[in-house]
Amino acid sequence: MKTNAYITGVGMTHFGKHMDLGLKAIGGQAIVDAITDAGIDKGDIQAAFVGNAAAGLLTGQECIRGQVVLRGVGIGKIPVVNVENACASASTALNQAAAMVSAGLYDVVLAVGVEKMYHEDKRKVFGAFTGAVDVEELAAIMDRLKKSAEAGGASSAASGAGERRSMFMDIYAQAARAHMKAYGTTVEQFAGVSAKNSYHGSLNPRAQFREALTVKQVLQEPMIAEPLTRPMCSPIGDGGAAVIVMSERKVRELGLTKQAVRIASTVLHSGWDRSANESGVSELCAQQAYEEAGVGPDDLSVVELHDASAPAEIIAYESLGICGKGEGGRLIDEGTTKLGGRLPVNTSGGLLRKGHPIGATGIAQIVELTEQLLGRSGPRQVDGATVGLAHNGGGSIGTDAAAQCVTILTR
């Protein structure tokens, strides 16, 4: 979708373990910060789209999550749309907010993503991820993952999925082993993703983990599901992120052109049953987003992509057309995607180090890109950044993501 919408304010909490804070406090902080950043009043907001994936299961708050969070900061009366779309909940909320503004229905819309994931019962947390696949096929999916692990000699991955870890780490581990077999990608290259993102995260005061790791240190950490060690897997976490989306008319009326970042395109698709040789949902979203924004991979200045695991980042390089199939590992070896390289990726630290409160991740990516394009990223700043791409996926359906969103911002 090519839009006529702009981001004029952003807000984001520190991602991490916030056992003493509830959904309202976490989401409320991000909302207030975004409103303050835009320089508007609460009463200027005409509608809100609130992304959340797991509050029903983990906190018991069902049905009216967004209304509850907004009321906590004194916002009511307006239309509130609750958006649940797995790990793509927040990017879907932004997609819908941009669509409504572009259609002329509203001039000022709030898009929020918020998640409270830490819970005393970790099995309950992992159960939230298990629900992001077709549960009627769950037994068959688990059996396929187990057989794949056993066939590949992956003893750690042969048991414990959904109980000791998110089953998605097993899905990513399976994809990693397949990529290694098909293209010769190495475990050191996967570890290089984690090391790179740990360096970026060490520069981000809102990141869940601030320790910079070497490739050797990544490989020495406990094995989760072969070939993924702990730092190659995104953590659970609590956090919130919010943005103010405005029409071009309103941006000009309020004199906000200097702080406005254009949403050049936002594309949302779902996975489908496709042939083995057919491109997947990430490729579909990327191609459409590039066409609508009038840019290509070579025009990108900075990228925030869905590194829920280290291999997922390398695979996403290829899906986004940053390199050819099987060439993603080389970008790590060459330092292409590290700060100072040709195309820095996950300057926030990514999901691996910034954290992954699943309902907040998509808008957290947009916050990072907006600040990069405005030159507000401090030691993480990419010089001369003018075009940013966010890639956020969620759930699993068949052999693809259940929901995939690619958004391009320009300055």
Buried (B, 14 or more C-beta within 10 A) or exposed (E): BBBBBBBBBBBBBBBBBBEEBBBBBBBBBBBBBBBEBBBBEBEBBBBBBBBBBBBBBBBEBEEEBBBBBBBBBEBEEBEBBBBBBBBBBBBBBBBBBBBBBBEEEBBBBBBBBBBBBBBEEEEEBBBBBBBBBBEEEBEEBBEBBBEBBEEBEBEBBBEBBBEBBBBBBBBBBBBBBBBBEEBEBBBBBBBBBBBBBBBBBBBBEBBBBBEBBBBEBBBEBEBBBBBBBBBBBBBBBBBBBBBBBBBBEBBEEBEBEEBBBBBBBBBBBBBEEBEEEEEBBBBBBBBBBBEBBEBEBEBBBBBBBBBBBBBBBBBBBBBBBBBEEBBBBBBBEEBBBBBEBEBBBBBBBBBBBBBBBBBBBBBBBBBBBBBBBBEEBEEBBBEEBBBBBBBBBBBBBBEBBBBBBBBBBBB
